[in-house]
Amino acid sequence: MEIAAKSVQHFFDALMRDVVGAGQDLLKQR
């Protein structure tokens, strides 16, 4: 169960990083 929790945590960390990176790219284009 703990392994699944770590996998979910890792997935969300990567997802948030992608979202933040995409947001920064959009801000740079303005």
N, CA, C and O atoms as a MOPAC input file, in Angstrom:
PM7 MOZYME 1SCF
protein

 N      0.83800 1    -1.20400 1     0.00000 1
 C      0.00000 1     0.00000 1     0.00000 1
 C      0.87000 1     1.24900 1     0.00000 1
 O      0.57000 1     2.22400 1    -0.69000 1
 N      1.94200 1     1.21500 1     0.77300 1
 C      2.83400 1     2.38700 1     0.85200 1
 C      3.50100 1     2.65100 1    -0.49700 1
 O      3.73200 1     3.80100 1    -0.87300 1
 N      3.80700 1     1.57000 1    -1.22300 1
 C      4.43700 1     1.72600 1    -2.54100 1
 C      3.48000 1     2.45300 1    -3.48800 1
 O      3.89400 1     3.32500 1    -4.25200 1
 N      2.20400 1     2.08800 1    -3.43200 1
 C      1.21100 1     2.73900 1    -4.29700 1
 C      1.12200 1     4.21900 1    -3.94900 1
 O      1.02400 1     5.06600 1    -4.83600 1
 N      1.15600 1     4.52500 1    -2.66400 1
 C      1.07800 1     5.92400 1    -2.22700 1
 C      2.26600 1     6.70700 1    -2.77400 1
 O      2.11200 1     7.83900 1    -3.23200 1
 N      3.45300 1     6.10100 1    -2.72500 1
 C      4.65000 1     6.78800 1    -3.24100 1
 C      4.53800 1     6.97700 1    -4.74900 1
 O      4.95500 1     8.00800 1    -5.27700 1
 N      3.98000 1     5.99600 1    -5.44300 1
 C      3.82000 1     6.11300 1    -6.89600 1
 C      2.87800 1     7.26300 1    -7.22300 1
 O      3.13800 1     8.04300 1    -8.13900 1
 N      1.78400 1     7.36600 1    -6.47300 1
 C      0.81800 1     8.45000 1    -6.69500 1
 C      1.47600 1     9.78700 1    -6.40300 1
 O      1.29700 1    10.74800 1    -7.15200 1
 N      2.24200 1     9.85300 1    -5.31000 1
 C      2.92100 1    11.10200 1    -4.94200 1
 C      3.88700 1    11.51000 1    -6.04800 1
 O      3.95200 1    12.67900 1    -6.42800 1
 N      4.63800 1    10.53500 1    -6.55900 1
 C      5.60800 1    10.80700 1    -7.62400 1
 C      4.88300 1    11.28000 1    -8.88600 1
 O      5.33900 1    12.20000 1    -9.56600 1
 N      3.74600 1    10.64100 1    -9.19100 1
 C      2.96700 1    11.01000 1   -10.37900 1
 C      2.48000 1    12.45100 1   -10.27000 1
 O      2.57600 1    13.21700 1   -11.22900 1
 N      1.95400 1    12.82000 1    -9.09100 1
 C      1.45200 1    14.18400 1    -8.91600 1
 C      2.59100 1    15.19500 1    -8.94500 1
 O      2.42300 1    16.30200 1    -9.45900 1
 N      3.74200 1    14.83000 1    -8.40300 1
 C      4.89700 1    15.74300 1    -8.44300 1
 C      5.27200 1    16.02800 1    -9.89600 1
 O      5.50800 1    17.17700 1   -10.26900 1
 N      5.32500 1    14.97300 1   -10.71400 1
 C      5.67600 1    15.14500 1   -12.12600 1
 C      4.58800 1    15.94200 1   -12.84800 1
 O      4.88300 1    16.79000 1   -13.68900 1
 N      3.33500 1    15.66200 1   -12.51200 1
 C      2.22300 1    16.36400 1   -13.16200 1
 C      2.27100 1    17.85400 1   -12.84900 1
 O      2.13600 1    18.68500 1   -13.74700 1
 N      2.46300 1    18.19100 1   -11.58100 1
 C      2.52800 1    19.60200 1   -11.18800 1
 C      3.70500 1    20.29100 1   -11.86100 1
 O      3.60700 1    21.45100 1   -12.26000 1
 N      4.83900 1    19.56400 1   -11.98900 1
 C      6.02300 1    20.14200 1   -12.62900 1
 C      5.71100 1    20.45100 1   -14.09700 1
 O      6.12200 1    21.48800 1   -14.61900 1
 N      4.98500 1    19.54800 1   -14.75400 1
 C      4.61300 1    19.77400 1   -16.16200 1
 C      3.69300 1    20.98200 1   -16.27000 1
 O      3.85900 1    21.82300 1   -17.15300 1
 N      2.71800 1    21.06000 1   -15.36200 1
 C      1.75800 1    22.17800 1   -15.39300 1
 C      2.48100 1    23.49900 1   -15.15900 1
 O      2.23600 1    24.47700 1   -15.86600 1
 N      3.36900 1    23.53000 1   -14.17300 1
 C      4.11100 1    24.76000 1   -13.86800 1
 C      4.99800 1    25.13500 1   -15.05600 1
 O      5.08300 1    26.30600 1   -15.42600 1
 N      5.65200 1    24.14500 1   -15.64800 1
 C      6.51400 1    24.41200 1   -16.79500 1
 C      5.71200 1    24.96100 1   -17.96500 1
 O      6.14800 1    25.90100 1   -18.62900 1
 N      4.54500 1    24.38300 1   -18.22100 1
 C      3.69500 1    24.85700 1   -19.32000 1
 C      3.23300 1    26.27600 1   -19.02900 1
 O      3.19100 1    27.11200 1   -19.93300 1
 N      2.88800 1    26.55700 1   -17.78200 1
 C      2.44100 1    27.90100 1   -17.40500 1
 C      3.54300 1    28.91900 1   -17.62400 1
 O      3.29300 1    30.01900 1   -18.11600 1
 N      4.76200 1    28.55300 1   -17.25900 1
 C      5.88800 1    29.47600 1   -17.44400 1
 C      6.14000 1    29.71800 1   -18.92900 1
 O      6.46600 1    30.83600 1   -19.32800 1
 N      5.99100 1    28.68400 1   -19.74500 1
 C      6.18500 1    28.84200 1   -21.19600 1
 C      5.15000 1    29.81400 1   -21.75400 1
 O      5.47200 1    30.66000 1   -22.58800 1
 N      3.89700 1    29.69100 1   -21.28800 1
 C      2.83800 1    30.58700 1   -21.76900 1
 C      3.14300 1    32.02100 1   -21.36300 1
 O      2.92500 1    32.95000 1   -22.14000 1
 N      3.64900 1    32.20100 1   -20.14100 1
 C      3.96700 1    33.55500 1   -19.67300 1
 C      5.09800 1    34.15200 1   -20.50900 1
 O      5.08800 1    35.34700 1   -20.80500 1
 N      6.07600 1    33.32200 1   -20.89000 1
 C      7.21500 1    33.82100 1   -21.68300 1
 C      6.75800 1    34.25900 1   -23.07500 1
 O      7.31400 1    35.20000 1   -23.64200 1
 N      5.74300 1    33.57900 1   -23.62900 1
 C      5.28700 1    33.89800 1   -24.98600 1
 C      4.57500 1    35.24900 1   -25.02800 1
 O      4.50400 1    35.87500 1   -26.08600 1
 N      4.04900 1    35.70300 1   -23.89700 1
 C      3.30400 1    36.97300 1   -23.88400 1
 C      4.23900 1    38.14200 1   -24.08300 1
 O      3.79700 1    39.29100 1   -24.10000 1

